């Protein structure tokens, strides 16, 4: 007989109940909600709660709304094994709800954070935002799904499936006064080893912890895997940033001519060249969605979602850039053209800022830094290279010299950002609140992807600095054919370098989440 079977038999002999089927708690009053209570002293790590949850909600084995994490405390031979069974914490301030671009999340009056499957587009932004990685993408349905505390059972006066199935009675449903919880108890009873900062979402789950000594370590800390590459987002983000950078160069050329610098005027071909990257990149983002046909609904939650703001701003930018090209076609010039370009540029710059804020989320520490915004804007130097190439092909060599001078400054700035990141990880201290995740990101960057990181730096130096500098020399010498060839290579090479940098950005992120979660299914 296994230890688990012996334990269940002991409960049966002593009259202990394996899971409470009916709720024996008072009705909710104003300011109260339901919550889970997890008794870590009782959990035996049998995973029955996972199985029951999947059976109740008809989920496949790799779609887990409740997961069991495993940890170890102490030093051999005095070692304690700890388990944490966690589903949705039905937070008071849920990040999934605020970040969702389609308003797919609803917090019921009883506190349950419910996901409306019908309006979900499968963008998976909530799976990034939730510090517990609770929402999970279901590729078969093309949407995100999550725990809803078996709300249909609660309505019938029954406990959720996980509560009913637990042989140790480690999971319970309780009522909590939200304000009292935040003010008096959350910091004491709402925490468990290796869980994210409770200040992020104000989770409601109450923990009963066992006594243990020594450092607590996740049982899976020896496992380090790259994150999902998100290739559609790699191309979409880089291409839109290149487009806005090129439009900035277009606008600067327009302004310099208005100020009487007598440079070559921007033209239709230049307007088309800076519009094309956005025209290609934005549709690619739909390939990231589980339901691409519903992509237009991503702009529903402009009030709180940075993804909605990005979609609206960059969509408006692409439309505006197209209108500017049409204005060049009809030879519209002067003050009207300048005002139109200024408005489109402002919208585009805001779109890139909103794009960076999508990734500056507390649940992913390596993204949640000012350097993310800096790097996103820094990619604009490729747009400058592109405009310089188009203008050189139009024999506007004086304008090319001015644009390439700015390109060199942008390129040096991008190299500095890589140097800044290297210093950040070099001097990363164990006292940092996200040291565990950031140190693992550092390992991915230096060990798993060390060669690609070096290649990224080398290609950036060649295509953002060396070739543009040589192009200036050959342009000044009148060798425009050679300069054009070098600039063409620089555009292609710099674009490839930025794609590589963005790939590393995605695959080296290490999120917060449930420690020791060996069996997390297909979570990305």
N, C-alpha and C positions, 0 to 999 in steps of 0.2 A: 504493500500500500504506500502511495506517495505521501509526502508531508502534507500536501494540499488536501488529499482525500481524508487523511487522519484528522486534519483540522475541521473539515466539514462534518465528519462523523461526530467529533467532539461537540460541535455546536448543536447538532441534532439531539445528542444525548442530554445535553444540559438545557435544552429548550431555547437556545439562542436562535434568533430569526435570521435567515440568510436573505437580507434585503427587505426593505419595507415597501409593501405594495400600495399602501394607502397613506396619504399625507395626514399627519396628526399635528398640524400647526394652524395657528389662527389665520383668519382672512387678512388680506393686506389692508393696511391703513394708509392714510396719506403720507407720502414720503418714504414708503417701504417698497421693497421688491424681493423677488425670490433670488436665492443664490445657492451655490453648492458649498457643502462642507466636506473636506477630505481629511480623513484621519490617517496620517502617514504611519502611525504606530500599528495600525491594523492591516494595512495593505500587504499582501504576500506576493505581488507581482505576477498574478496568474493570467492577466490580460482578458479575463472574462468580460469586463466592462467594454473593451474594444469590440469583442465579438458580438455582444448583445446590441451595442449601438449600431453596428453594421447590419445586423439582421433586422432590427427595428426599422431602419431607414433605407433598406434595400441597397446598400452601398457595396461595391466590390471590395476585395481584401486590401487593395492599395489606397482606398479612400477612407481615411480614418478621421472621424469627427472627435473621437476621444482617443488619447494616446497615453501610453505608460512610459515614463522616463525612469532610467536606472542610474543611481549614484552610489559612490563608495566613500566611507568616512573612516579615518583612522589609519594606522600603519600596521602592516602585517607583523604578527599574527592577530593583532587586536583590530579587526576590520568589521565595520557595520555596513550592511547593504540597505539602501534606502530606495523607495519607489515613490513616484509622483504620477498619479492618474489625473490627467487634465484634459478638459474640453474647453468650450468657450467660457470665459470668466464673466460674461455678461456685464461688462464694465460700465461704470457710471459715466465715463467720458470716452467712449469707444473711438479709436482712431480709424477703424474700418468704416464707420458710418460717416465721419467727417471727410475722409479721402475719396469715397466712392463717387465717381463722376456721374453715375446714373441714378443716384438716390435709391440704390437697391437695398439698403439697410434701414430697418425700422426698429426703434427701441419701444417696445410695448409698455403700456402702463404698469404691467407687472414686473418690468425690468428686463425681460428677455430681449436680447438683441437678435432680431429675426432678419433673415436674408430672403428677399423677394426674387425667386429664381426667374420669374417671367421677364423682368426688365434688365437682368444682368447681361452684359456684353462679353464677359469673360476676359476683361483686361488684366485681371489678377493684381491690380494695384493694392487691393485690400490685403492680399497675402504678403505684400511687402510691408504695409503699414502696421499690421498687427504685430506687436512685439512678442507675442506668444506663438505666432505662425498657426493660428487656429483655422482661419478660412483656407480651404484647399480646393485647387482647381480640378475639376472632373473633365478629363479630355473627351470622354464619350458623350457628355452632354454639352460641352463647350462653355460651361459656366463654372463659377465658384459656388461651393456649398459649405455649410457649417452646421454646428450644433445649435438646436433651437430649444434645448431643455425638454424635448418631447412635450411641447406645449399642448398638443392634442390630448395627451395623457393627463396633464395637470388639470385641464378643463373637466376631466371626468373624475378628478379626485385621486388619481393614481400617480405614483412616482415614475420618473424616467426609467428607461430600460437599463441604463448603467447601474442605477441604484438598486433595481430589482435583482440584477444578475450578480452583484458583488457578494461572494460567499463570506467575506469577512465583515460586511457591513461598514466598509470604509468610506462609502460615498452617501451623503444625505442631502436632502433639500431643506433649506431653512428660509426664514424671513429676516430681512435686515433693514434697519432704518438707515438710509443712505447718509444723512448728515452726521449721525452719531458714529457710523462706521468710519467716515473720513476723518472726523475730529478726534476720536478716542481709540479706535481699535485697529484700523487698517495697517498702521505701521507695526503693530505687534502680532496680529493674527492673519494678516493678508500676505505674508512673505514666506518663502521657502527657499532652500539653497538653490543658487544659480538661476533664479527667476529674474526677469527684467525689473527695473525700477518701477515701483507701484505708482509713482507720480505721473507716468506716461499716460495711463488710461484709467487709473483708479479701479482696479479689478475688485470684484466682490467676493471671490472665493475665500472661504476661511479655512485655515490649516491648523491641524493638531500635529505637532512635530514630536518625534522621539528625542530622547537624550542621546547625544553622540559627541565624540571627542575627535579632535584633529581636523585636518582640512578635508572638505567635501569635494570630490572630483566627479565629473560626469564619466560614466562607464564607457562612453564612446569618444573620449578625448583623443584617443590615438587614431581616430578616423578623420581624415581631412580631405574633402572632395571639393573640386571647383563648383561654383554655382552655375546655373543655366546661362548660356551665352547670350540669349535674347537677340539673335541676329537681326530680326526686323527693326528692333529699336537701335541697334548699333548703327545701321545704315540711315534710319530716319533721323536720329538726333544729329549725326555728323553732317548729313546733307542739308538739313534746315539751317544749321549753324553756318555752314559755308555760304548758303544763299544770303542770309542776313549780313554776313561779313562783306560779301560782294556788293550788296545793296548799299552798305555804308560807304564803300569806295565810290560807287555811282553817285551818291548824294554829295560826297566831298568834291568830286569833280564838277558837279553842277554848281556848288557854292563857290568854288575857286574861280570859275568862269564868270559868275555874277560879280565877283570882287575884282575882276579885271586882270586876272593872271594870264589870260590868253593861252590856256591849255586846250588840248583837243576836247571838244564837247562830247559828253556821253551820247550814245546813239541807240538805235533799235537793237542792233546785234548785241550790244553790251547789256541792254535791259533783258533780252531773251536769255543770255548766258547766266545772269545772276538769278533769274526766275526758275530755270530748269531744275537745279538741285532740289528746290522746295517742291516743285511739281512732281518730281520722282520720289522724293523722300516721304512726303506726307501720306500718299496711298500705301506705301510699304508698312506704315504703322498698323494698318488694318490686319496685316498678316499675323500680328501678335495676338489678335483678339480671338476668343473662342467663337464669337458670333460676329464676324466682320460685316455682315449685312446690316447690323444695327449700329455701326460706328458713329453715325450722326448723332446718336443720343448721348454720346460722351460729353456733350456740352451742357447737360441738364443741371449740374450742380456747381455753377460758377461761384456760388456764395462761399463754399468751404473747400472745394476740391481744386488743387493745383493742376490736376490733369484736365479738368474741364476748362480751366483758364488757358492752359497751353493750347488745347484743341481749338478754342474760339479765337485766340490771338493769332496763332499761326495760320489758321484758315483764312482769317481776315487779311493777314499779311500776304498770303499767296494770291488772294483776289486783288489786293491793291497793287502788288508787283505786276500782275497781268494787265491791270488798267494802265499802269505807267508805260508798259511796252506798247499798248495801243495808242497812247498819247504821243509816243515817239513816232509811231507809224504815221500819224496824222500831223506830224511836225508841230505839236503843241509845245511851246517854250515859255521862258520867262517866269514871272511870279507864280502863275497857276501851277506850272510843272514843279517848281521848287516847293510850294506848299503841299502838293500831293506827295512828293517824295518824302518830305519831312514827316508827314502823318504816317505813311507806310513804314518808314524806318522806325518810328517810335513804337508802332504796334509790333513790328518784328523783334525789336530789342526786348520789349516786355514779354513776348512769346518765348524767347530764349531764357529769360529770367524765370518765367513760370516753369519752363521745362527743367531747369536745374533744381527748382524747389520740389519737383516731384520726387527727386532722389535724396533730398536733404531731409531724411526722416529718421527719427530716433531709433527705430527698430533695426537700422542698418548703419552701424557706427562709421564704417569706412567711407560711406557716401555722405554722412551727415556732417559735412565740413564746408567752410567757405570756399575751399579750393575747388570744390565741385562746380560752383558757379563760375569761378575764374576760368577753369578749364573749358567750360562750355562756351564762354564768350571768346576764349583764346583761339578756338578753332577757326574764327573768322579770318585769320591770316590767309587761309586757303582761298577764300573768296577774293581777297586782294590779289593773290597770284592769278586767279582766273581772270579777273578784270584786266590785269596787266598783260596777260597773254592775248586776250581779245583785242586790246588797244594796240598792241605791237603788231598784230596781224593787219591792223588798219593803218599802219605807218604813223601812229601817234606816239613817237618815241619820247617826246618831252614829258608827256603825261605818265608814261611807263616809269620813267626815272623817279618821279615823285611817289608813285604808288609802291614801287619796290622798296623805297627807303622806309616806308611805313610797314611793309611786309617783314623786313628784317627786324624791326622792333617787336612786332607780334611774335615772330619766330623765337627770338631770344626770350620773350616772356614765357612762352610755352616750355622752353627748356628749363627756365628758372622754376616753373611750377613742378616739374619732375624732380629737380634738385630739392625743392622745399618738401615734397612728399618723402623723399629719401631721408632727409633729416628728421622729419616727424617720426618715422618708424624707427630710425636709428636710436633716437633718444626717448622712445616710448617707455614710460615708467609703469611698474606694476600697480601703482596707486591709482592709475587712470580707471575710471568707473567701467570702461568698456575694454579693459586690457585683454581679457580672454579672447574676444572677437577680433580685436585689432592685431593682436600677436599672431593669430591664425591667418589673417589677411596678409600680414608681413611674410609669413612662411610661404603662402601661395605665390606671392610676388617674387620672392627671392629664390625659392627652391623649385617649385613646380613650373613657374613661368619665367625663370631667371633669364633664359636665352631670349625669349620674346621681349622681355622688358629692355634688355640691352639693344636688341634690334630696333625697338621703338625709338630709343634715344639716338642711335646712329642714323636712322632714316630721317629723323627730325632735323638733325644737324645738317645732313646733306641737302634735303629738299626744302627746308625752311630758311637755311642760311647760305650754304655754299653755292648752290645753283642760282638763287636770286642775286647773290653778290656778283657772280660771274656774268649774269645777264646784264647787270648794270654796266659792267666793264665793256662788254661787247656792244651794248647799245651805244655807249658813249663813243666807241671806236667806229661806229657806223656799220658794224657787222650784224645787221638786223636779222638775217637768216639764222645765224648761229644762236643769237639771243632768243629767237622764237623757239628754236628746237630745245634749248635749255629750259625755257619757261614751260614749254609743253610737258617736258619730263618732270619738272618741279611740281606742276599741278597734279599730275597722276601720282607721283611718289608721295607728295604731302598728303593727298587724300588717303592713300593706302596706309600711311603712317598713323593718321588720325583714326581710321577704322581699327587698326591694331590697338591703339591706345584705349579706344572705347570698349573693345573686346575684353581687354584686361580689366577695365573698370567693372564690367559685369561679372566676369568669372571669378574674381578674387574677393568679392563681397562675402562676409560671414555675418549672418543675421543673429539677432537675439532669438531666443526660443526656449523650448523645453529641453533641459539637459538630459543626456543619456537616451535620446530618442532614437533607438536603433531602427524601429519599425515605422518610420514616418510616412511610408507609402511613396507617392509620386510628388511629394512637396517640392517646389522649385525654389 
